[in-house]
Amino acid sequence: MTLGMFFLLLLKLILSFQFEIMVMHLLFLLLLIFPFQSFAQENPIEEVVVYGVRPGPELWKVTKGENVLWVLGTLSPLPKKMKWHSEIVESVIQNSQALLLQPGFSVSADIGFFGKISLASSAIGIKKNSDKQKLNDVLPKDVYARWLVLKKQYLGRDRGVEKLRPIFASKKLYEKAINKMGLTSDTKVSKKVKKIAKKNKLTSIRPYVKIKLENPKKTLKEFKKSNVNDSECFSKTLNRVEKDLISMRNRANAWANGDVQLLRELKFPTQDAECSSAILNSSVAQGVGFENLSARMQKTWLEAAKKALDENKSTFALLHISNLLGENSYLDILKEQGYTVHVPK
């Protein structure tokens, strides 16, 4: 989901009296849709991005007795001209009873119609710097100089971006850069899995951490006033665009071709990437229930996975591949707890 789509969804929710996932997603959805981290360029294996129909990686398998949990490792970005198709995945879903989605969080608040209207007005201008400042007013000079080079390369003469807060400006740069590399964040893999699962009438399991805001308007105003470590986050994003694009392409190609061994050898942005940590560790987030969010989401997903293994003959699950191959792998935890885990070669 892009930020623009999210703002449209936010307005739709306000006008239709729904508030399950609301303003705080504007602040923290970046954690899920934008992996921030810096890496050196490594393993320049392929100079082009793959295209056409590709199978993606094999499935991870967790068993308890005769019951099975099949896990597809997802990745973003992926080649934008690739069409993902896996007959194995479709067959497994057709023979499963439940779909376990990726870990996430939902935000709710008890406010009436006029409260929602007031909240919507408070959200106006949240993407821009306070006091009509521009990026050159809020960023260190050396960082801004690097920004100008990358902006010219990927954004051209976009003047409006100069008014955005660093965290939003860097997101726009990131999307343009990966697009130029032949990659996209809108991979459509999860959407296709959900569509197949819906067609086969699987039960959908949402392992979400639920957070309730007592005063969402106050939280929104505090976010607008705070810097949430924007400069450090911005700098890390520049590093990634400067140094990690080839690695992103290599990871995307490896995923598309189902090369799990190569994926093991490549580094991945982690859930605790610099910008995510900056947001979650801010006083705004810490004061409204977002403490230890990554650990809580992991715990919620694992509890849902164990329950699904108890109740279903077969369950299909989605999980970011960094949570399968990286440190503190979700499935390693299940293995330590006595479950049998089969890893693709």
N, C-alpha and C positions, 0 to 999 in steps of 0.2 A: 504494500500500500504506500503510495507516495504521500508527501506532506499535503499536497494540494487536494488529493482525494480525501485525506483525513479531515481537512477543514470543512469540506462539503458534507462529510458524514457528521461532523460535530454540529453543524447548523441544522441538518435534518433531524438529528436526535433531539435538539432543543425544541424545534417546532412540533415534533410529534410526541412530546411529553415522555420520551424515553431517556434514561440516564444511567444505564448500566456501565457503559464505557464512555467516559466523557472527558472533561478538560485535562485531567492529569495525563491522559494518553498523549496529549499534545506535548507535554513536558518530557514524558518518558518512553514514548513509542520509539524514539530514536535508539533506545537500547536494543530493540529487537530488529529494526530494519536497517541499521547503519553500524556495521562493525568497525570501530575506531581502534587503530593500533598501528605502530610503525614497525617495518621490517626491512632489512637489507634485501636487495635484489638477489635471489639465489636461483640456481638451476634453470637458466634460460634454455629450456628444452625445446619448446616449439615456438616458431616465429609467427605462426598464424593461428587463428581461432577455428576450431572444428565447426562443422555445420552438418545439416541433414539429420536423419533419424539416428538417435544414439540411445543406448540401453541404460546408461547410468551404472552405479555400483551394484554389486550383489547385496543381498540382504543379510543383516545380522540376525541371529536366531537365539532366543532364550527359551529354555524349556523347564517345565516343572511337571514331572510325571509324563503324562501324554499331552498336556496342554502346551501350546507354543505361542510365543510373542515374536513376531517378525518385525524388524526395524529397518526402515529406509533412512540412510544418512543424507540429509539435505545440505545444500550449499548455495551461497549467493556471494558474488555474481556468477552467472553461467553464460555460455555463448548465446548471443541473442538470435542467431540464425539456426540454432539447434532445435530439433523437435524431439522431446523425450518420449520414448515409448519402450515399455518393458512388458513382454507377455507374461513373464514370471510374476511381476508385481500384480498384474490384473488377475492372474489365476489365484494367487494367494488371497487377494481381497475378496474375490468371489466365493472363496471357501472359508472366510472369516466371519465372526459374529460382531466384532467391535473394531472401531478405529480410535486409537489413542493419539490425540493431537500433540503438538509440541507444547512445552511448558510456557506459561504466560501469566498475566495478571489482569484483573478487572477492577475497575474503580467505580464506586457508587457514592451517592450523597442524597440526603433527604431534603430536597428543596422543592417548592411549588413552581407554578408556571412563571410568575413574576420573578422568582429567584433565578430561573433559567434565562430569562430575558436579560436580567441584570448581569448574569455571569457572561452571557454572550458579548455584552458591551464591554466588559472588563477584558475580554480576550482580544479586542481590537488593538492592533499594534504590538502584539506579543512577539512577533518575529523581528521587530526592528529594535535598534539601539535606543536607549532612553535619551531624552533631551536633544533629539534630532542629530545625535552624533553619527559619524560614519566610521568605517573600519579603520581608517588611518588615525582616528581619534582614540580608539580603544585598544589598538594592538601595538606591541613593541615595534620599533622602526625596522629592525632586521626581519621580523616575521612578515611585516607588511610588504617589504621589498620582495620577499619570496612569493607572496601572494600575487603581486602584480605580474610577475613572470608567468605564473600558472594561469592566472585569470586571462591574460592575453592569449595564451595557447589554447585554452578550453572554453572560455566564456566570451571572448571577443570584447565588444564595446558595451557590455551589459552594465549600465550605470546603476540600475536599481539594486543590484546585489551589494553595492557599497553601503546601503542603508541597513542591511540586515545584521542581526546579531552574528558574531563569529560562528556559532554552532550551526546556524541555518545557512550561512554563506558557504561554509565548508562542505555541507551536505550537497548543495547545488553544484559545487566544483567537482565533488566526488562522482556524482551521477554523470556529469558531462564527460569526465575523464574515462570512466569505464565504458561509456557508450562509444567513445572514439576508439577504444581498444577492441570493440566488437563484443562487449559484454553487457549484461543487463541485470538489474536487481529484481526485476519482475520475471522470475523464472517460470512461473506457472506450474511447477511440479506439484506443490502442495494442493493447488486448485484442482489439478487433474485427479490426484488421489482422492480428494474429497468428493469429486463428481462420481468417480467409479464406486466409492463407498456408498454414496447416497443411492445410486442406481441399484445396488445390491442390498439396500436396506440395513446397513450396518448401524449399530448403536454408536453414536459419537461421544467420546469421552474427552472433556475439556479439563486438563489438570491445571487450573488457574488458582493463583493466590488472590484472595479477595481482600481488597483494601477499601475502607469506607472513610470518606473525607467529612470531617465535622464542619469545616468552613472552607469550601472550595474557592469562594471568591477571594478570601484572604490569601489562600495559597497561590492563586493566580497572580495577585498583585505583588506578592513577595518574589515570585519568579521573575516578573517583569523588572523589578528593581535590582535583583541580584545579578552577579556576573557568572555564577555557577562555573567558575574556572574556565570561562570561554576561551581565553587566550591559549592556555595549555592544550585544551582540546583541539583548537584550531591548528596549532602548530603540529600536533600529532597527525592530523589529517593531511596537512601539506607534506609531511614526511611520507605518508602512505602513497600519495599521488606521485611524488617525486621518485620513490624507490621501490614501490611494491606492485606496480601495475603488471610487470612481466610475470611476477610470482602469482598474481591473481589469475592471469591468463593460463599459466601452467596448471594451477589448481582446477580451474574451470574445465580445461581440456581433459585432465585426469579423471574428473568426476564424470564427464560426458562419456568417456571411453570405458568407464568402469575399472580404471586402474587403481585399485585400493592400495597396492604396494607403494605406488608413487605418492599417493595421498598421505601415506604414513610418513614418507620422507620429507614432505613439504611442511612448512610451518603454517599455523592457522591463527587468525585473530581469535582471541579468547572472549568468553562471556564477560570477563573482568577487564575489558579493554579500557584504555585511558579515559575516553570521554564518558563511557558508561559509569566508571567509578567516580568521575568528577561530578556527575549529576546525582548519583545515589548518595554520595558522601556530603552533598551540600546540606546546609542547615534547613533548606526548604523541604528536601526529601526526607531527611532524618526526623523531622518533626511531624510528619503526617502518615507514618506507617510503612515507609519503604526501606526500613532497616534490614540488612542482610537479605535482600530480595533474591539474589542469585541462588543462595543456599536454600532459601525457602521454596523457590520454584523447582529446584532439583529434588528436594524432599517430596513435594507434592506430586511430581511426575513419577517418581519411584514408587510411591504409595499406590498411585493409580495403576501402574504397571503390574505390581504384585497382586492387586485386587483383580485385574483383568485376567491374569494367569490362573487365579483361583476359580474364576467364574466362566471362562470361555475356552472352548476347545482350541480356537485360533483367534488371535488378535493381531491386527496390523497397526504399526506405530510409525510416527514421524519424529525425527530427532536430528538437530544440527550435527553435522559430521564431526565438528570439533568436540562435541560431547561424547563421541564414540571413540575417537582416536587420540584426543588430547589427554593431558593430565587430569586425574580425578574423573575418569570416564564413568558415565552413569552405569554402564553394563559391568564395569569392573566391581562396582559396589554390589550389584546383584550377585556377581560371581562369588564375592567374599561372603555373601549371606546364604550360599548353598545352591544357587541356581546354576544350571548348566548353560554356558555361553559359547556359541559357535561363531567364530569371526571369519569373514571372507578372506581369501588369500590374495 
